[in-house]
Amino acid sequence: MSQRKKSVSDIDLAGERIFLRVDYNVPTDAKGEISDDSRIAESLPTIHYLLERGCSIVVACHFGRPKGKIVEELRVAALRRRLSELVGADIVDLGGPSGAETSEMARSLQRGEIGILENLRFDPREESNDPKFASELANMADIFVNDAFGTAHRAHASTEGIARLLPAVSGLLMSRELEMLGRVIEVPESPVVAIVGGAKVTDKIAILRNLTSKVDAVLIGGGMVAAFAEAKGFESGRAEVSAEEIEAAEAILADSSALILLPEDVVTAASFDENAVATVRPFDSVDANALILDIGPASVTAYSKVIEDARTIVWNGPPGVFEWESFSGGTRGLAQAVASNTSAITIVGGGSTAEAVHSLGLAGKMTHISTGGGASLEFLEGKTLPGVAALNDI
């Protein structure tokens, strides 16, 4: 997949009208102010690339979950202001996200001008991938550029529908996502180590099944270690582990061609509370009334030795409740081990894993941090992403 889709560098864009789909679904604070503008910043290389070629650009994004209705606090005005600051140019408010006036304004943008549409999800036709809405969007430009990897797993009008109506290529960010994640799936350099965390094994069963046939070792962490404890016949504490999860863990342990590493010790607590007393216990001796909230120091040491020898590392899901200091040791230890292996290609999945790496100040030490949580997960599961599949083949 990473090598079969055209990008902006594969076609002549000189002076063209561009419909640029981006992922600006950024977090905001209690006052509604943008608290992290990294998703906006990550679109800048593509925007500058297009401006350098004299393009006019219609920027399109969603913000929050308005569910097809106009929600005042989910308007894109704050996004427009921040984009203007980062680009260093005025951004035209195109209104909409559809309609004759909006379409006319979009097509009247001059070379080097940028406009932004109102929240795409204010229109219920966006998420239903309505062909008429896709056509209205396509009429605003001559070429579609998708730089929103975070939404590539959704077949929406602005990601999949429009790509059927215009020449459709990936932006620089999308192209890098496909290249880096594709390395894990297609031609990784061995040894390949996967670090997989998360609350439930059923949430990660597909990625585990897909990766275990492609990697040399899988390091298990997160709340799902309870299911693996049950699968090994150990006590899992007070965690609610379903029969389905235990069966999934048993299947992975029995059928995997990769080395599956389970924790040697875990950090437990009597309750799911930030201030609960943390207790380190051997993995096979967890108290029946305890909750497993992190991997322990011996596990960090053992996992770090495997990470040290890796040449490709893919990490999806933190090994513990890293937001709480008492239960952050596993995440911090593994992040430092990954960052220290400067010989490896290191690919960090989006969502909470990316948040953890950023919070530890280690993002710059990783080869690639994905911008798409759900999209990166489905990609690593081996699923076809509609927003990618719809792009033009090379």
N, C-alpha and C positions, 0 to 999 in steps of 0.2 A: 504493500500500500504506500509506503513512504516514497517509492521511486516512480509511481505510475500516474501521479496527478500533476497537472501543470500548475506553475506558480506565476507570480507577477514577473519573474525574471525570464519566463519562457515566451512571452508575447510582446508585441509592440504596443505600448500604452500612450504614446505621444499624443497629447492634446485630447485624450478620451474623457468622456463622462463616466465616472466610476461610482457604483453602488457598493459601499464598503460596510460589510457586516462585522461589527466588533462585539466584544463581550465587556460591557461597562457595568455589569451588575455588581457594583462595588459596595462594601460595607459602609454604614453610616452610624454616627453616634446618636445619643438621645436627643440632640438638637437637630438631627437631620443633616448634619455636616458630614462630608466624606472623611472617613477615618483612615482609609488606605486607598491611595490612587494608583497602585501598582498596575492594575489591569488597564487603566487608561495609558499609563506610561509605556506599557508593553506594546501598544498599538502604534507608537510614534515612528519606529523604523519604517513600517509600511506606509504611513501617511507621508513621511518625508520622501520616501522613494517615489510615491505618486506625484507629489508636488514638484520634485525635480524634473519630472517628465511632462510638466505642464498640464496635468490633469485637473479637472474639477471633481470634487469629492462629496458625495452624499453619504454621510455617516448614519448608520442605523443600529439601534441596540434596544435591548429590553432592560427594565429596571424594576426589581421586585416582582411581586405576583398580583397584579391588579385584576387578573381573571376576566379580561375582556371589557373592563369598565374603566372610566377615567377616575383616577385617584390622585387628588391634588398633590399629596406629599410624594408621589412617585413620578412626578414630571421630571424631564431631563434637564431642567434649567441649571441645576448645580453641576451636572456633568458637562454641560456646554461651557460654563464658566471655567471649570478646571481644565478642560481640553484647550480652551483659548489661552490660558496661562501657560500650559506646557508647550503648545505649538508656537506661541508668540504671535498669534494672528487672531483677528476677529472670526467668530464662527456664526454663520447665519442661522437664525431660528427658522426652520422650514415649516414648523407646525405639523399638522397631520395627525397620525402618520401617513394618511392617504388623502385623496381628494384632488379635484382639478387644480385648485389654487396652489396646493403643496407641490403637485407634479410640475406645474408651470414654473414655480420658484426654483425647484431643483434643476430643471433643464436650462434655466436662465443663468445658473452659476457660471462665472467666467473662469478661464484658466487660472489655476492657482488659488481658487476660492474653495472654502469648505462650508458645508451646511450640515445641520443635524436634524433628523426627524424626531418627532415626539415619540414617546415610549411605544414601541411596536405592539406590546401586549395590551394597550388600551383598546385595540381592535380585536374582537374575538376570533376573527378570521386568521390571525397570525398562527396561533397554536393549533388550529384545525387544518392548517396547510391549505387554505382555500385557494383554488386556482385563480379566481378573479382578483383576490388581494395580491397574490404573487404577480399577476399581470400588471396591476397598478404600480407595484414597486418597480418592476422591470422597466416600465415606461419612463422612469425618471433618469435612466442611465443607458449606457451602451455596453458596459462590461461589469460583471459581478465579481467582486473580490471578497472571499470569505476569510476573515482573520480571527474568527470567533471559535477557537477550538473547544472552549467550554460549553458551547451549545451544539457541537457537531453531532452529538448523539440524539438530537431531536430533529424530527422531520417536520419543520415549520415552514411557513411561506417564505420567510426571509433567509432560510438556510438551505432548504431543499427545493421548494417550489420555484423560486426565482432562478435557480441554477439550471433549470430546464428551458429557460426562455432567453437567456443571454450567454455569451461566452463566459465561462465560469472557471476561475483560478483561485488558488490559495494565496493568502498574504504571506509575508515573511515569517510571522509568528506561527501561523498554522503550518507552514512548510517545515519549520524547525521542529514543531511538536511531532509531526509525522515521521520526520527523519530520526529523531532521537528515540521515540518510543518504538519505531520500526526496527531499530538496532536490536532491541531486546527480543523481538518476535522473530526476526529474519536471520541476521548474521551477527550474533553477539560474540565477543571475544571471551574465551573461557580462561579461568573458571568464572561461571555466572552464579551470582548469589542473589536470591530474592529475600527481602525482609517483609513479612506480611503480618500486619496487626489488625486491630479492629475488634468490635464488641462481640460479634457472632460469626462462627465459622460458616453459617449458611449465607451470610452477606458476601463472603469472599470465596465460596466454594468453586465458583466458575473460574475465577482468576487462579486459584490454587491448582485446579485440575489442568488448566492451560499451561501454567508456568512450570509445573512439576515435570512436564515432558520436554522442557526447553532449557532448564537450568540445572546446575550441579548440586546446589544446596538451597533449602528453604529454612529460614529462621522464623519460628513462630512466636508471636507475642500478642499483646492485647487481651481483652476479655475472653476471646475465643480459646485461650489456653485451657479454660475450664472444660471445654468439650474434649480436648485432647487428653486431659487428665482422666476423664471418665472413660475414654476409649482405651486408655492404658490400664484401667482398673484402679486408679487412684481416687482419693477423695477430692472433690472439686469445690468444697466449701458451700456457701449459701447461694451461689450463682444458679439462676434458673437455666438449666441446660435441657433442651428438648431431645427426644429420641432421634429426631431427624438430624440434629447437630452431631450427636454421638456417632450415628451411622456414617455421616459425611466425614468425620474425623477418622473413623476406623478405615474407611475406604481409601482415604489419602495415605494413611500409614501403610496400608497393605499393598496398594497398587502403584505407588509412586516409584519412578525410576531415579528420582533425585534423593539426596540425603535430606531427611526431615529432622531438623534439630528442635527439640523441645527444651524449655527452661530447666536449669539445674535447681534454681531456687526462685521464689516469687515473693513479692511484697504484699502483705495482706492487711486488712483492717476489719474491725467489727462492724463498721457501717460505711455507706457510700457518702463520706463527708470529708471536706477539705482538711478539717482539723482532727480527724480520727487518728489514733495512734497507729503508726506504721510498724509492722512486724515482719521480719524476714523469716521465711520458712522454706525447708526443702520442698521441691515440687511434689514429691510423693508423700508429704506429711502435712498437708494443709488441714487446718482445724475445720471441723464440720460447720462451725458458726461464722467462719471468716469469709471475706470477699477478696478475690485476687484483683489487685489494682495496678500491678506493675511486675516486670521481671526483676529479679534480684541481682546483686553485684556479681555473684559467681556466674550467672547467666550472661551478664554483660561482658565479662572477661572471656568466656567461651565463645560467644558470638563474635566478639571483636577479633579473635584469632582467625576465624573463618573469613571475616570481612577483609582482614589485612592481606590475604592472599588472592582476593578476587580481582578480576580484570573488568568485569561488568557487574554493576550493582543496581538493582531496581528495588525501590522501597515504597510500599503502599500500606499505610496504617501504622500509627505509633504503637509501641509496645506497652504503654501504660497511660494513666490519666495525667498527661504531662502538664496540664494547666495548674495542677496542685503540686507544690514544692515537694511534699513528702513522697509523692508518687511519680516524680519526673526523672528519677535517676536512670531508668532504663532508656528512655528516649534521649536524654542528654548524652549518656554513654555511647549509644549506638550512633548518634549523629556525629559525635566527635571521632568515632572510629571510621565512619564513612568519609568524613572530611579529611582525615589524615591519610587516606589511601589515594595519593595523588596520581598513581599509575592507572587507576580504574576509571572507566566511564560510569558516572553515577547519575542515575535518573530517579528523581523523587516525584511520586504521584501527587496530584493536587489535593485540595481539601485540607484536612487536619494535619497531614504529614507536612505539607508545604508550610502551614502556619507554624508548626513546631520548629522547623528548620530556620524559618525567618526569625522567630522569637529568640532563638539561641544565637543569632548573629552569624550563622554558618552558611547562609544561602550562597554567598560568593564562592564557597569551596565546593559546591556541587556543579557537575557538568550541566545539568538541566533540571529545572523544577517546572513541572507541568502546570499550565494555567487552568486545566480542566479536571475537576475531581471525578464527576460521573463519567465524563468522556474518556479520560485516561484509564479508568477502571474497566470500562467496556472494551476499549481498544486492547488492553492486556488480557481480557477474557477471550479475545479472538473474534469479537463481534464486529459486524460491519457498521460503521457510523454513517447514517444517511447524509449528513452534511458534507462528508468527505466523498462518499460514493457518487454524489451528484456532480462533483467537479469534473472538468474535462481531463481525459486521459492524455498522457504524453504520447 
